[in-house]
């Protein structure tokens, strides 16, 4: 049996149904798809990730190269191949001393906002008084594309292989994702005012329809429909969007129950934001609901009953001083829960390591219990759970034969990563963005040995700074107006 | 005027009383002490860090090398020196494209616990049922020294220049800090049981006294006294410790109001943990109180009145599912507030970047307000505030003439750091451990271009893994006993 690539010798956290853990193990890839996964010959195999087994193999694995290295574990194809479960690989990638796990799935982003990152933090009514006016004047197709490609670089460098985005000129985000070779759901934003890419309210609906059609059939990029929020899209248009989503067979992403004023407004008449939305038909398994902060028990039940999926953004929400989302309770009720960074103006860094570590911490604080959202639960949310939220769990989210080869390879040989008594604890609480060595999407490396494959890094930074520089003058004048 | 080193061309966040910001600027160092700070010739100078001024210089600064580079901005001493405020430097360090700011002060650690990192997360009664028995059997001087030196490497690599520690065989932590050349308060732990370094309860008191005397007069390391907690040191011994601290002129560090059972026990008779402690005389300006979670308004007032200092550890507390400390309220009441990672079993990574970003987020969540603990406030807590907590604010915590040259130089040329519309936002919300390029303590580089100066990195890792490997068998048997 022949395959294209064998990722060989790392500790493989499969995140499959049994949480199989191969230590050391291999992953065989052919035509972008995982064709084989397992332990490699002779060496021990940790049973299921509980402390006992991995603890013993930990020191061996982190000693890495000191352990039973074969003659030709390299990226070369010649000579007798190392054991890869019977697969003959054209390329063998030496992964000794690493964790091999599914790439992160970032379920809620606005990646083109990178030129504005860090501007006007901590200001009151930041969204309406500062961000909307800034976007109206600055957001053009070129900025959306350059901003997106820059952030994709940041995401790929931190192990993210798939993201779900919403913004304006969203076709440019699709183009950036396609160029980079990463997986994406790209959502055109719909609002009740003249957006940066629209001359009239709700033009986004027509743009979203075109976007979904434009990307239909693309192997990595898919268009979705993104009504901004309950307070910027009215009930009538939400009904139309629900129908359109059905017609197009497309997903819908929306900010829900994120803002205090939104909560106050819809609670008055309907009891809650979610119960209001239920009158519009938008609550369905097609819906990716970002944030979901102001919810009571009836809302949690309603979310689960309607089958909506949750994009939980703990870092962004906390930075805005908002209540902690009942994400754990939503999951317990049966809703799919994934994690997201939100945009660079909200969460600042776009790495999932920060978010996956914050998620259990904040849920434990919210519930006053340390025994919920284990490290393994958190890693599920950042991988397989996120895939389920995006409706891609048949394709990605775990390392199993038949799934796309969307992987990250994490170098454990650093001062923040050693030792790894428990693989899941290490993956959730110790790893940082810079520990990711390689990132693979659909069997192709988008980053290898920390070098991007899809763009010149200096050029990406230069383009980002061009837009950031142009924004900075405008930021000052907006500030002056606000005084 | 001659000096040893000029750090030249970076954006200098001084954190002085006026928050002077020199962009670009220089820092001149002689005999380990800062002798000059200012803007460099011709270039603009950001006034005070508000968005307006730095926003304009941001793109220039992050373009770095493209801007007005002089002929010889290098580490070489020859040729005509670049402008350094009139100082002639033997060595000029090119800091263009970087932020130069005070090193982080980590106010609460147990750095020798690194061999145990990640073990038995999320377990009930982890401290008493797992950590204490593990320590009793594993903690020996060699492990304390090796574990400490490893963690010092992690801390130095993330810009920390000073830490306050408490553990057993604490003289070994002092030796590790002295070897590395970093600043440290080292606290011998006192408990009411036979500790790993004691054959009888309270032997730690005599050990602590010896420790304080042993390090008296050392330029970087100072001994302190560390009663473990109100539930492991009784009132009588707390009184004796308060007297000893007075006699030795030493600081005291203790875990306070961290545990639910502690809160319940002391509240019953005294109303609160802090009001109980006030009966023992331990509440004084000598006291560094770690955690401080279960506090009511009267406790906050009492803490401020007694002048005790707060070592706030938001990451560690959240991971344990505990209430968020009223750290902002303590600061408003007048108590000095610094930040800490806690030990590697509690916060896992020992970098301050994670903690300084978490601090404002959790305080905003706790208070339900986004307009408190600004990015600048957070950076104060991680530098100058921490220095004040440790009683070292006359010496460190800001970049001012007369203070020790404890600095970090942060490379901004990365995908998580660009752009920097606001320097304080960038420093608090965007920076990650790997962005730190150089770390200097008392005028000497302990890390330069990400390479440690004080030890061989491979050797440090090897020693750490030796102890981790020895622990792992024991962890398994402790688990088996617990079943």
Interface residues (C-beta under 8 A of the other chain):
Chain A: X51 X52 X55 X56 X58 X59 X62 X63 X114 X115 X116 X117 X118 X119 X120 X121 X122 X124 X150 X151 X153 X154 X157 X158 X315 X318 X319 X320 X321 X322 X323 X324 X348 X349 X350 X351 X354 X357 X358 X360 X361 X362 X364 X365 X367 X368 X369 X370 X371 X374 X375 X413 X415 X416 X418 X419 X420 X421 X422 X425 X426 X429 X430 X432 X433 X434 X457 X460 X461 X464 X465 X468 X469 X471 X472 X473 X475 X476 X479
Chain B: X51 X52 X55 X56 X58 X59 X62 X63 X114 X115 X116 X117 X118 X119 X120 X121 X122 X124 X150 X151 X153 X154 X157 X158 X315 X318 X319 X320 X321 X322 X323 X324 X348 X349 X350 X351 X354 X357 X358 X360 X361 X362 X364 X365 X367 X368 X369 X370 X371 X372 X374 X375 X413 X415 X416 X418 X419 X420 X421 X422 X425 X426 X429 X430 X432 X433 X434 X457 X460 X461 X464 X465 X468 X469 X471 X472 X473 X475 X476 X479
